[in-house]
Amino acid sequence: MRKTRPFGAGWGSLAKRLVDNTKFYPKQRRDDFVRIASVSALNATLANDFTRFYQEAARKVHSLVEPLTDEQIWTRPYPYGNSIGHLLLHLTGNLSYYIAGEIGGSGYVRNRPQEFADTSRAPKAVLLKMFDGTLEMVVAVLQKQSEQDWSAAYTAKGFEDCGDRFTAILRCAAHISHHTGQIIYLCKELERQREA
């Protein structure tokens, strides 16, 4: 469990003396200062923790995909499922649309059905480069969020009931986790079939 630091931690005694100095900070202003500083700390925590999560998710996807051949990337081990290549296209499309496009204003136009029907069989390096580029845009969007941005109204096709940006970013985080789990399972099945 992550430990939280108390308000003003790392600021030293100067910040405490300033806040406690009633000449400069009468009680009402002192309470406002603490409230504002707490909101700023929450904003930084949200931006930094989501950034860390998405970067860790990208590292996990890389660790799973890099050992595979281009042929394995596009193999569908089950007739009813997706290939890892299609899941990479889908994750790239999801993040490009919901975060980079709708929040970041990139102008991305999504073709979701094509993410699962693409027959180009792009090489693994190309898929990972597109995925990484999208993750860079996601991180940039996260780092630009202000205190007010997290609760800004949000709606998009497929996320009509989302309500706010925080919820959209959280749903995208759950989405990448879900499909990373599928990629893990597909990698294990590809390995099992190779050894059989």
Buried (B, 14 or more C-beta within 10 A) or exposed (E): EEEEEEEBEEEEEEBEEBBEEEEEBEEEEBEEBBEEBEEEBEBEEBBEEBBEBBBEBBEBBEEBBEEBEBEBBBBEBEEEEBBBBBBBBBBBBBBBBBBBBBBBEBEBEBEBEBBEEBEEEBBBEBBBEBBBEBBBBBBBBBEEBEEEBBEEEBEBEEBEEBEBBBBBBBBBBEBBEEBBEBBEEBBEBBBEEEEE
